[in-house]
Amino acid sequence: ALLPGGADVALAGRLASANGVQRFEGSVELAADNFRELLAWLGAALPSLPQDRLRRASLAAKLVAQPERIDIASLDLSFDATRVRGAATVVLHQRIGIGARLALDRLVLEPYLAAFAGGGGGGLPLDLNVDAAVDLLTWRGVNLGGVKLAAVLQQDAVTVREASVKDLAGATASASGELKDGRVRGAV
């Protein structure tokens, strides 16, 4: 399909029913010259994101979708100057659960943090388990090499198994801990 924002999306696969449960197995590809326009058309505009962000985007992934679960494999996503590879599982229950293992080549963080500031996430029916690695992360003009975050957000409690940086102006740093009921417990 051709969509707004110069987007081209292709979905291929097989839909079948086994024991009364529908299952789609296939692949999806998306390329958009103006991803912001596509997001606005979908009702997900990001007004606080700088105009030079989320312009071009492309996505390729294999997926298996069932009524209560979507498994995404071979994820290859590019936006701005960032490339993300990995896999994810989305469980569709009353509280949505997302588990993701992601590897990013580079990311300039501020524009995206500003876009989501004030959203808080408090009260969202969402649990998140993420294991992400970024080769080069830029935050407040500082380059951080070898950034890793392994964390779980569940029932409004955050557990950080590992948050580490291999190269912060020649130094390394790591932290772990838990934020629950307004209390922080951890190690640096």
Contact map, one row per residue, 1 for C-alpha under 8 A:
11100001110000000000000000000000000000000000000000000000000000000000000000000000000000000000000000000000000000000000000000000000000000000000000000000000000000000000000000000000000000000000
11110111100000000000000000000000000000000000000000000000000000000000000000000000000000000000000000000000000000000000000000000000000000000000000000000000000000000000000000000000000000000000
11111111100000000000000000000000000001000000000000000000000000000000000000000000000000000000000000000000000000000000000000000000000000000000000000000000000000000000000000000000000000000000
01111110000000000000000000000000000011001000000000000000000000000000000000000000000000000000000000000000000000000000000000000000000000000000000000000000000000000000000000000000000000000000
00111110000000000000000000000001111111000000000000000000000000000000000000000000000000000000000000000000000000000000000000000000000000000000000000000000000000000000000000000000000000000000
01111111000000000000000000000001110000000000000000000000000000000000000000000000000000000000000000000000000000000000000000000000000000000000000000000000000000000000000000000000000000000000
01111111100000000000000000000111111001000000000000000000000000000000000000000000000000000000000000000000000000000000000000000000000000000000000000000000000000000000000000000000000000000000
11100111110000000000000000000111000000000000000000000000000000000000000000000000000000000000000000000000000000000000000000000000000000000000000000000000000000000000000000000000000000000000
11100011111000000000000000011110000000000000000000000000000000000000000000000000000000000000000000000000000000000000000000000000000000000000000000000000000000000000000000000000000000000000
10000001111100000000000000011100000000000000000000000000000000000000000000000000000000000000000000000000000000000000000000000000000000000000000000000000000000000000000000000000000000000000
00000000111110000000000001111000000000000000000000000000000000000000000000000000000000000000000000000000000000000000000000000000000000000000000000000000000000000000000000000000000000000000
00000000011111000000000001110000000000000000000000000000000000000000000000000000000000000000000000000000000000000000000000000000000000000000000000000000000000000000000000000000000000000000
00000000001111100000000111100000000000000000000000000000000000000000000000000000000000000000000000000000000000000000000000000000000000000000000000000000000000000000000000000000000000000000
00000000000111110000000111000000000000000000000000000000000000000000000000000000000000000000000000000000000000000000000000000000000000000000000000000000000000000000000000000000000000000000
00000000000011111000011110000000000000000000000000000000000000000000000000000000000000000000000000000000000000000000000000000000000000000000000000000000000000000000000000000000000000000000
00000000000001111100011100000000000000000000000000000000000000000000000000000000000000000000000000000000000000000000000000000000000000000000000000000000000000000000000000000000000000000000
00000000000000111111111000000000000000000000000000000000000000000000000000000000000000000000000000000000000000000000000000000000000000000000000000000000000000000000000000000000000000000000
00000000000000011111111000000000000000000000000000000000000000000000000000000000000000000000000000000000000000000000000000000000000000000000000000000000000000000000000000000000000000000000
00000000000000001111100000000000000000000000000000000000000000000000000000000000000000000000000000000000000000000000000000000000000000000000000000000000000000000000000000000000000000000000
00000000000000001111110000000000000000000000000000000000000000000000000000000000000000000000000000000000000000000000000000000000000000000000000000000000000000000000000000000000000000000000
00000000000000001111111000000000000000000000000000000000000000000110000000000000000000000000000000000000000000000000000000000000000000000000000000000000000000000000000000000000000000000000
00000000000000111101111100000000000000000000000000000000000000000110000000000000000000000000000000000000000000000000000000000000000000000000000000000000000000000000000000000000000000000000
00000000000000111100111110000000000000000000000000000000000000011110000000000000000000000000000000000000000000000000000000000000000000000000000000000000000000000000000000000000000000000000
00000000000011110000011111000000000000000000000000000000000000111100000000000000000000000000000000000000000000000000000000000000000000000000000000000000000000000000000000000000000000000000
00000000000011100000001111100000000000000000000000000000000001111000000000000000000000000000000000000000000000000000000000000000000000000000000000000000000000000000000000000000000000000000
00000000001111000000000111110000000000000000000000000000000001110000000000000000000000000000000000000000000000000000000000000000000000000000000000000000000000000000000000000000000000000000
00000000001110000000000011111000000000000000000000000000000111100000000000000000000000000000000000000000000000000000000000000000000000000000000000000000000000000000000000000000000000000000
00000000111100000000000001111100000000000000000000000000001111100000000000000000000000000000000000000000000000000000000000000000000000000000000000000000000000000000000000000000000000000000
00000000111000000000000000111110000000000000000000000000011110000000000000000000000000000000000000000000000000000000000000000000000000000000000000000000000000000000000000000000000000000000
00000011110000000000000000011111000000000000000000000000111100000000000000000000000000000000000000000000000000000000000000000000000000000000000000000000000000000000000000000000000000000000
00000011100000000000000000001111100000000000000000000001111000000000000000000000000000000000000000000000000000000000000000000000000000000000000000000000000000000000000000000000000000000000
00001111000000000000000000000111111001000000000000000011110000000000000000000000000000000000000000000000000000000000000000000000000000000000000000000000000000000000000000000000000000000000
00001110000000000000000000000011111000000000000000000011100000000000000000000000000000000000000000000000000000000000000000000000000000000000000000000000000000000000000000000000000000000000
00001110000000000000000000000001111111000000000000000111100000000000000000000000000000000000000000000000000000000000000000000000000000000000000000000000000000000000000000000000000000000000
00001010000000000000000000000001111111100000000000000111100000000000000000000000000000000000000000000000000000000000000000000000000000000000000000000000000000000000000000000000000000000000
00001000000000000000000000000000011111110000110000000110000000000000000000000000000000000000000000000000000000000000000000000000000000000000000000000000000000000000000000000000000000000000
00011000000000000000000000000000011111111000100000000000000000000000000000000000000000000000000000000000000000000000000000000000000000000000000000000000000000000000000000000000000000000000
00111010000000000000000000000001011111111100000000000000000000000000000000000000000000000000000000000000000000000000000000000000000000000000000000000000000000000000000000000000000000000000
00000000000000000000000000000000001111111111110000000000000000000000000000000000000000000000000000000000000000000000000000000000000000000000000000000000000000000000000000000000000000000000
00000000000000000000000000000000000111111111110000000000000000000000000000000000000000000000000000000000000000000000000000000000000000000000000000000000000000000000000000000000000000000000
00010000000000000000000000000000000011111111100000000000000000000000000000000000000000000000000000000000000000000000000000000000000000000000000000000000000000000000000000000000000000000000
00000000000000000000000000000000000001111111100000000000000000000000000000000000000000000000000000000000000000000000000000000000000000000000000000000000000000000000000000000000000000000000
00000000000000000000000000000000000000111111100000000000000000000000000000000000000000000000000000000000000000000000000000000000000000000000000000000000000000000000000000000000000000000000
00000000000000000000000000000000000000111111110000000000000000000000000000000000000000000000000000000000000000000000000000000000000000000000000000000000000000000000000000000000000000000000
00000000000000000000000000000000000110111111111000000000000000000000000000000000000000000000000000000000000000000000000000000000000000000000000000000000000000000000000000000000000000000000
00000000000000000000000000000000000100110001111110000000000000000000000000000000000000000000000000000000000000000010000000000000000000000000000000000000000000000000000000000000000000000000
00000000000000000000000000000000000000000000111111000000000000000000000000000000000000000000000000000000000000000010000000000000000000000000000000000000000000000000000000000000000000000000
00000000000000000000000000000000000000000000011111000000000000000000000000000000000000000000000000000000000000000110000000000000000000000000000000000000000000000000000000000000000000000000
00000000000000000000000000000000000000000000011111101000000000000000000000000000000000000000000000000000000000110110000000000000000000000000000000000000000000000000000000000000000000000000
00000000000000000000000000000000000000000000001111111000000000000000000000000000000000000000000000000000000000100000000000000000000000000000000000000000000000000000000000000000000000000000
00000000000000000000000000000000000000000000000011111100000000000000000000000000000000000000000000000000000000000000000000000000000000000000000000000000000000000000000000000000000000000000
00000000000000000000000000000000000000000000000001111110000000000000000000000000000000000000000000000000000000000000000000000000000000000000000000000000000000000000000000000000000000000000
00000000000000000000000000000000000000000000000011111110000000000000000000000001000000000000000000000000000000100000000000000000000000000000000000000000000000000000000000000000000000000000
00000000000000000000000000000000011100000000000000111111100000000000000000000011000000000000000000000000000000000000000000000000000000000000000000000000000000000000000000000000000000000000
00000000000000000000000000000001111100000000000000011111100000000000000000000011000000000000000000000000000000000000000000000000000000000000000000000000000000000000000000000000000000000000
00000000000000000000000000000011111000000000000000000111110000000000000000000011000000000000000000000000000000000000000000000000000000000000000000000000000000000000000000000000000000000000
00000000000000000000000000000111111000000000000000000111111000000000000000001111000000000000000000000000000000000000000000000000000000000000000000000000000000000000000000000000000000000000
00000000000000000000000000001111000000000000000000000001111100000000000000001110000000000000000000000000000000000000000000000000000000000000000000000000000000000000000000000000000000000000
00000000000000000000000000011110000000000000000000000000111110000000000000111100000000000000000000000000000000000000000000000000000000000000000000000000000000000000000000000000000000000000
00000000000000000000000000111100000000000000000000000000011111000000000001111000000000000000000000000000000000000000000000000000000000000000000000000000000000000000000000000000000000000000
00000000000000000000000000111000000000000000000000000000001111100000000111110000000000000000000000000000000000000000000000000000000000000000000000000000000000000000000000000000000000000000
00000000000000000000000011110000000000000000000000000000000111110000000111100000000000000000000000000000000000000000000000000000000000000000000000000000000000000000000000000000000000000000
00000000000000000000000111110000000000000000000000000000000011111000011110000000000000000000000000000000000000000000000000000000000000000000000000000000000000000000000000000000000000000000
00000000000000000000001111000000000000000000000000000000000001111100011100000000000000000000000000000000000000000000000000000000000000000000000000000000000000000000000000000000000000000000
00000000000000000000001110000000000000000000000000000000000000111110111000000000000000000000000000000000000000000000000000000000000000000000000000000000000000000000000000000000000000000000
00000000000000000000111100000000000000000000000000000000000000011111110000000000000000000000000000000000000000000000000000000000000000000000000000000000000000000000000000000000000000000000
00000000000000000000111000000000000000000000000000000000000000001111100000000000000000000001000000000000000000000000000000000000000000000000000000000000000000000000000000000000000000000000
00000000000000000000000000000000000000000000000000000000000000000111110000000000000000000011100000000000000000000000000000000000000000000000000000000000000000000000000000000000000000000000
00000000000000000000000000000000000000000000000000000000000000001111111000000000000000001111000000000000000000000000000000000000000000000000000000000000000000000000000000000000000000000000
00000000000000000000000000000000000000000000000000000000000000111101111100000000000000001111000000000000000000000000000000000000000000000000000000000000000000000000000000000000000000000000
00000000000000000000000000000000000000000000000000000000000000111000111110000000000000111100000000000000000000000000000000000000000000000000000000000000000000000000000000000000000000000000
00000000000000000000000000000000000000000000000000000000000011110000011111100000000000111000000000000000000000000000000000000000000000000000000000000000000000000000000000000000000000000000
00000000000000000000000000000000000000000000000000000000000011100000001111100000000001110000000000000000000000000000000000000000000000000000000000000000000000000000000000000000000000000000
00000000000000000000000000000000000000000000000000000000000111000000000111110000000011100000000000000000000000000000000000000000000000000000000000000000000000000000000000000000000000000000
00000000000000000000000000000000000000000000000000000000001111000000000111111000000111100000000000000000000000000000000000000000000000000000000000000000000000000000000000000000000000000000
00000000000000000000000000000000000000000000000000000000001110000000000001111100001111000000000000000000000000000000000000000000000000000000000000000000000000000000000000000000000000000000
00000000000000000000000000000000000000000000000000000000111100000000000000111110001110000000000000000000000000000000000000000000000000000000000000000000000000000000000000000000000000000000
00000000000000000000000000000000000000000000000000000000111000000000000000011111111100000000000000000000000000000000000000000000000000000000000000000000000000000000000000000000000000000000
00000000000000000000000000000000000000000000000000000111110000000000000000001111111000000000000000000000000000000000000000000000000000000000000000000000000000000000000000000000000000000000
00000000000000000000000000000000000000000000000000001111100000000000000000000111110000000000000000000000000000000000000000000000000000000000000000000000000000000000000000000000000000000000
00000000000000000000000000000000000000000000000000000000000000000000000000000111111000000000000000000000011000000000000000000000000000000000000000000000000000000000000000000000000000000000
00000000000000000000000000000000000000000000000000000000000000000000000000000111111100000000000000000001111000000000000000000000000000000000000000000000000000000000000000000000000000000000
00000000000000000000000000000000000000000000000000000000000000000000000000011110111110000000000000000001110000000000000000000000000000000000000000000000000000000000000000000000000000000000
00000000000000000000000000000000000000000000000000000000000000000000000000111100011111000000000000000111100000000000000000000000000000000000000000000000000000000000000000000000000000000000
00000000000000000000000000000000000000000000000000000000000000000000000001111000001111100000000000000111000000000000000000000000000000000000000000000000000000000000000000000000000000000000
00000000000000000000000000000000000000000000000000000000000000000000000011110000000111110000000000011110000000000000000000000000000000000000000000000000000000000000000000000000000000000000
00000000000000000000000000000000000000000000000000000000000000000000001111100000000011111000000000011100000000000000000000000000000000000000000000000000000000000000000000000000000000000000
00000000000000000000000000000000000000000000000000000000000000000000001110000000000001111100000001111000000000000000000000000000000000000000000000000000000000000000000000000000000000000000
00000000000000000000000000000000000000000000000000000000000000000000111100000000000000111110000011110000000000000000000000000000000000000000000000000000000000000000000000000000000000000000
00000000000000000000000000000000000000000000000000000000000000000000111000000000000000011111000111100000000000000000000000000000000000000000000000000000000000000000000000000000000000000000
00000000000000000000000000000000000000000000000000000000000000000001110000000000000000001111100111000000000000000000000000000000000000000000000000000000000000000000000000000000000000000000
00000000000000000000000000000000000000000000000000000000000000000011110000000000000000000111111110000000000000000000000000000000000000000000000000000000000000000000000000000000000000000000
00000000000000000000000000000000000000000000000000000000000000000001000000000000000000000011111110000000000000000000000000000000000000000000000000000000000000000000000000000000000000000000
00000000000000000000000000000000000000000000000000000000000000000000000000000000000000000001111100000000000000000000000000001000000000000000000000000000000000000000000000000000000000000000
00000000000000000000000000000000000000000000000000000000000000000000000000000000000000000001111110000000000000000000000000001110000000000000000000000000000000000000000000000000000000000000
00000000000000000000000000000000000000000000000000000000000000000000000000000000000000000111111111000000000000000000000000001110000000000000000000000000000000000000000000000000000000000000
00000000000000000000000000000000000000000000000000000000000000000000000000000000000000001111101111100000000000000000000000000111100000000000000000000000000000000000000000000000000000000000
00000000000000000000000000000000000000000000000000000000000000000000000000000000000000011110000111110000000000000000000000000111110000000000000000000000000000000000000000000000000000000000
00000000000000000000000000000000000000000000000000000000000000000000000000000000000000011100000011111000000000000000000000000001110000000000000000000000000000000000000000000000000000000000
00000000000000000000000000000000000000000000000000000000000000000000000000000000000001111000000001111100000000000000000000000000111100000000000000000000000000000000000000000000000000000000
00000000000000000000000000000000000000000000000000000000000000000000000000000000000001110000000000111110000000000000000000000000011100000000000000000000000000000000000000000000000000000000
00000000000000000000000000000000000000000000000000000000000000000000000000000000000111100000000000011111000000000000000000000000011110000000000000000000000000000000000000000000000000000000
00000000000000000000000000000000000000000000000000000000000000000000000000000000000111000000000000001111100000000000000000000000000111100000000000000000000000000000000000000000000000000000
00000000000000000000000000000000000000000000000000000000000000000000000000000000011110000000000000000111111000000000000000000000000111100000000000000000000000000000000000000000000000000000
00000000000000000000000000000000000000000000000000000000000000000000000000000000011100000000000000000011111000000000000000000000000001110000000000000000000000000000000000000000000000000000
00000000000000000000000000000000000000000000000000000000000000000000000000000000111000000000000000000001111100000000000000000000000001111100000000000000000000000000000000000000000000000000
00000000000000000000000000000000000000000000000000000000000000000000000000000000110000000000000000000001111110000000000000000000000001011100000000000000000000000000000000000000000000000000
00000000000000000000000000000000000000000000000000000000000000000000000000000000000000000000000000000000011111100000000000000000000000001110000000000000000000000000000000000000000000000000
00000000000000000000000000000000000000000000000000000000000000000000000000000000000000000000000000000000001111111000000000000000000000001110000000000000000000000000000000000000000000000000
00000000000000000000000000000000000000000000000000000000000000000000000000000000000000000000000000000000000111111100000000000000000000000011000000000000000000000000000000000000000000000000
00000000000000000000000000000000000000000000000011001000000000000000000000000000000000000000000000000000000111111110000000000000000000000000000000000000000000000000000000000000000000000000
00000000000000000000000000000000000000000000000010000000000000000000000000000000000000000000000000000000000011111111000000000000000000000000000000000000000000000000000000000000000000000000
00000000000000000000000000000000000000000000000000000000000000000000000000000000000000000000000000000000000011111111100000000000000000000000000000000000000000000000000000000000000000000000
00000000000000000000000000000000000000000000000110000000000000000000000000000000000000000000000000000000000001111111100000000000000000000000000000000000000000000000000000000000000000000000
00000000000000000000000000000000000000000000011110000000000000000000000000000000000000000000000000000000000000111111100000000000000000000000000000000000000000000000000000000000000000000000
00000000000000000000000000000000000000000000000000000000000000000000000000000000000000000000000000000000000000011111111100000000000000000000000000000000000000000000000000000000000000000000
00000000000000000000000000000000000000000000000000000000000000000000000000000000000000000000000000000000000000001111111100000000000000000000000000000000000000000000000000000000000000000000
00000000000000000000000000000000000000000000000000000000000000000000000000000000000000000000000000000000000000000001111100000000000000000000000000000000000000000000000000000000000000000000
00000000000000000000000000000000000000000000000000000000000000000000000000000000000000000000000000000000000000000001111111000000000000000000000000000000000000000000000000000000000000000000
00000000000000000000000000000000000000000000000000000000000000000000000000000000000000000000000000000000000000000001111111000000000000000000000000000000000000000000000000000000000000000000
00000000000000000000000000000000000000000000000000000000000000000000000000000000000000000000000000000000000000000000001111110000000000000000000000000000000000000000000000000000000000000000
00000000000000000000000000000000000000000000000000000000000000000000000000000000000000000000000000000000000000000000001111110000000000000000000000000000000100000000000000000000000000000000
00000000000000000000000000000000000000000000000000000000000000000000000000000000000000000000000000000000000000000000000011111000000000000000000000000000000100000000000000000000000000000000
00000000000000000000000000000000000000000000000000000000000000000000000000000000000000000000000000000000000000000000000011111100000000000000000000000000000000000000000000000000000000000000
00000000000000000000000000000000000000000000000000000000000000000000000000000000000000000000011100000000000000000000000000111110000000000000000000000000000000000000000000000000000000000000
00000000000000000000000000000000000000000000000000000000000000000000000000000000000000000000001111000000000000000000000000011111000000000000000000000000011000000000000000000000000000000000
00000000000000000000000000000000000000000000000000000000000000000000000000000000000000000000001111000000000000000000000000001111100000000000000000000001111000000000000000000000000000000000
00000000000000000000000000000000000000000000000000000000000000000000000000000000000000000000000011100000000000000000000000000111110000000000000000000011110000000000000000000000000000000000
00000000000000000000000000000000000000000000000000000000000000000000000000000000000000000000000011110000000000000000000000000011111000000000000000000111100000000000000000000000000000000000
00000000000000000000000000000000000000000000000000000000000000000000000000000000000000000000000001111100000000000000000000000001111100000000000000001111000000000000000000000000000000000000
00000000000000000000000000000000000000000000000000000000000000000000000000000000000000000000000000011100000000000000000000000000111110000000000000011110000000000000000000000000000000000000
00000000000000000000000000000000000000000000000000000000000000000000000000000000000000000000000000011111000000000000000000000000011111000000000000011100000000000000000000000000000000000000
00000000000000000000000000000000000000000000000000000000000000000000000000000000000000000000000000000111000000000000000000000000001111100000000001111000000000000000000000000000000000000000
00000000000000000000000000000000000000000000000000000000000000000000000000000000000000000000000000000011111000000000000000000000000111111000000011110000000000000000000000000000000000000000
00000000000000000000000000000000000000000000000000000000000000000000000000000000000000000000000000000011110000000000000000000000000011111000000011100000000000000000000000000000000000000000
00000000000000000000000000000000000000000000000000000000000000000000000000000000000000000000000000000000111000000000000000000000000001111100001111100000000000000000000000000000000000000000
00000000000000000000000000000000000000000000000000000000000000000000000000000000000000000000000000000000011110000000000000000000000001111110001110100000000000000000000000000000000000000000
00000000000000000000000000000000000000000000000000000000000000000000000000000000000000000000000000000000011110000000000000000000000000011111111100000000000000000000000000000000000000000000
00000000000000000000000000000000000000000000000000000000000000000000000000000000000000000000000000000000000111000000000000000000000000001111111100000000000000000000000000000000000000000000
00000000000000000000000000000000000000000000000000000000000000000000000000000000000000000000000000000000000001000000000000000000000000000111110000000000000000000000000000000000000000000000
00000000000000000000000000000000000000000000000000000000000000000000000000000000000000000000000000000000000000000000000000000000000000000111111000000000000000000000000000000000000000000000
00000000000000000000000000000000000000000000000000000000000000000000000000000000000000000000000000000000000000000000000000000000000000000111111100000000000000000000000000000000000000000000
00000000000000000000000000000000000000000000000000000000000000000000000000000000000000000000000000000000000000000000000000000000000000011110111110000000000000000000000110000000000000000000
00000000000000000000000000000000000000000000000000000000000000000000000000000000000000000000000000000000000000000000000000000000000000011110011111100000000000000000111110000000000000000000
00000000000000000000000000000000000000000000000000000000000000000000000000000000000000000000000000000000000000000000000000000000000001111000001111100000000000000000111100000000000000000000
00000000000000000000000000000000000000000000000000000000000000000000000000000000000000000000000000000000000000000000000000000000000011110000000111110000000000000001111000000000000000000000
00000000000000000000000000000000000000000000000000000000000000000000000000000000000000000000000000000000000000000000000000000000000011111000000111111000000000000011110000000000000000000000
00000000000000000000000000000000000000000000000000000000000000000000000000000000000000000000000000000000000000000000000000000000001111000000000001111100000000000111100000000000000000000000
00000000000000000000000000000000000000000000000000000000000000000000000000000000000000000000000000000000000000000000000000000000011110000000000000111110000000011111000000000000000000000000
00000000000000000000000000000000000000000000000000000000000000000000000000000000000000000000000000000000000000000000000000000000111100000000000000011111000000011110000000000000000000000000
00000000000000000000000000000000000000000000000000000000000000000000000000000000000000000000000000000000000000000000000000000001111000000000000000001111100001111100000000000000000000000000
00000000000000000000000000000000000000000000000000000000000000000000000000000000000000000000000000000000000000000000000000000011110000000000000000000111110001111000000000000000000000000000
00000000000000000000000000000000000000000000000000000000000000000000000000000000000000000000000000000000000000000000000000000011100000000000000000000011111111100000000000000000000000000000
00000000000000000000000000000000000000000000000000000000000000000000000000000000000000000000000000000000000000000000000000000111000000000000000000000001111111000000000000000000000000000000
00000000000000000000000000000000000000000000000000000000000000000000000000000000000000000000000000000000000000000000000000000110000000000000000000000000111110000000000000000000000000000000
00000000000000000000000000000000000000000000000000000000000000000000000000000000000000000000000000000000000000000000000001100000000000000000000000000000111111000000000000000000000100000000
00000000000000000000000000000000000000000000000000000000000000000000000000000000000000000000000000000000000000000000000000000000000000000000000000000000111111100000000000000000011110000000
00000000000000000000000000000000000000000000000000000000000000000000000000000000000000000000000000000000000000000000000000000000000000000000000000000011110111110000000000000000011100000000
00000000000000000000000000000000000000000000000000000000000000000000000000000000000000000000000000000000000000000000000000000000000000000000000000000011100011111000000000000001111000000000
00000000000000000000000000000000000000000000000000000000000000000000000000000000000000000000000000000000000000000000000000000000000000000000000000001111000001111110000000000011110000000000
00000000000000000000000000000000000000000000000000000000000000000000000000000000000000000000000000000000000000000000000000000000000000000000000000001111000000111110000000000001100000000000
00000000000000000000000000000000000000000000000000000000000000000000000000000000000000000000000000000000000000000000000000000000000000000000000000011110000000011111000000000111000000000000
00000000000000000000000000000000000000000000000000000000000000000000000000000000000000000000000000000000000000000000000000000000000000000000000000111100000000011111100000000111000000000000
00000000000000000000000000000000000000000000000000000000000000000000000000000000000000000000000000000000000000000000000000000000000000000000000001111000000000000111110000011110000000000000
00000000000000000000000000000000000000000000000000000000000000000000000000000000000000000000000000000000000000000000000000000000000000000000000111110000000000000011111100011100000000000000
00000000000000000000000000000000000000000000000000000000000000000000000000000000000000000000000000000000000000000000000000000000000000000000000111100000000000000001111100111000000000000000
00000000000000000000000000000000000000000000000000000000000000000000000000000000000000000000000000000000000000000000000000000000000000000000000111000000000000000000111111110000000000000000
00000000000000000000000000000000000000000000000000000000000000000000000000000000000000000000000000000000000000000000000000000000000000000000001110000000000000000000111111111000000000000000
00000000000000000000000000000000000000000000000000000000000000000000000000000000000000000000000000000000000000000000000000000000000000000000001100000000000000000000001111100000000000000000
00000000000000000000000000000000000000000000000000000000000000000000000000000000000000000000000000000000000000000000000000000000000000000000000000000000000000000000001111110000000000000000
00000000000000000000000000000000000000000000000000000000000000000000000000000000000000000000000000000000000000000000000000000000000000000000000000000000000000000000011111111000000000000000
00000000000000000000000000000000000000000000000000000000000000000000000000000000000000000000000000000000000000000000000000000000000000000000000000000000000000000001111101111100000000000000
00000000000000000000000000000000000000000000000000000000000000000000000000000000000000000000000000000000000000000000000000000000000000000000000000000000000000000001110100111110000000000001
00000000000000000000000000000000000000000000000000000000000000000000000000000000000000000000000000000000000000000000000000000000000000000000000000000000000000000111100000011111000000000001
00000000000000000000000000000000000000000000000000000000000000000000000000000000000000000000000000000000000000000000000000000000000000000000000000000000000000010111000000001111100000000111
00000000000000000000000000000000000000000000000000000000000000000000000000000000000000000000000000000000000000000000000000000000000000000000000000000000000000111110000000000111110000000111
00000000000000000000000000000000000000000000000000000000000000000000000000000000000000000000000000000000000000000000000000000000000000000000000000000000000000111000000000000011111000011110
00000000000000000000000000000000000000000000000000000000000000000000000000000000000000000000000000000000000000000000000000000000000000000000000000000000000011110000000000000001111100111100
00000000000000000000000000000000000000000000000000000000000000000000000000000000000000000000000000000000000000000000000000000000000000000000000000000000000011100000000000000000111111111000
00000000000000000000000000000000000000000000000000000000000000000000000000000000000000000000000000000000000000000000000000000000000000000000000000000000000111000000000000000000011111110000
00000000000000000000000000000000000000000000000000000000000000000000000000000000000000000000000000000000000000000000000000000000000000000000000000000000000010000000000000000000001111100000
00000000000000000000000000000000000000000000000000000000000000000000000000000000000000000000000000000000000000000000000000000000000000000000000000000000000000000000000000000000001111110000
00000000000000000000000000000000000000000000000000000000000000000000000000000000000000000000000000000000000000000000000000000000000000000000000000000000000000000000000000000000011111111000
00000000000000000000000000000000000000000000000000000000000000000000000000000000000000000000000000000000000000000000000000000000000000000000000000000000000000000000000000000000111101111100
00000000000000000000000000000000000000000000000000000000000000000000000000000000000000000000000000000000000000000000000000000000000000000000000000000000000000000000000000000000111000111110
00000000000000000000000000000000000000000000000000000000000000000000000000000000000000000000000000000000000000000000000000000000000000000000000000000000000000000000000000000011110000011111
00000000000000000000000000000000000000000000000000000000000000000000000000000000000000000000000000000000000000000000000000000000000000000000000000000000000000000000000000000011100000001111
00000000000000000000000000000000000000000000000000000000000000000000000000000000000000000000000000000000000000000000000000000000000000000000000000000000000000000000000000001111000000000111
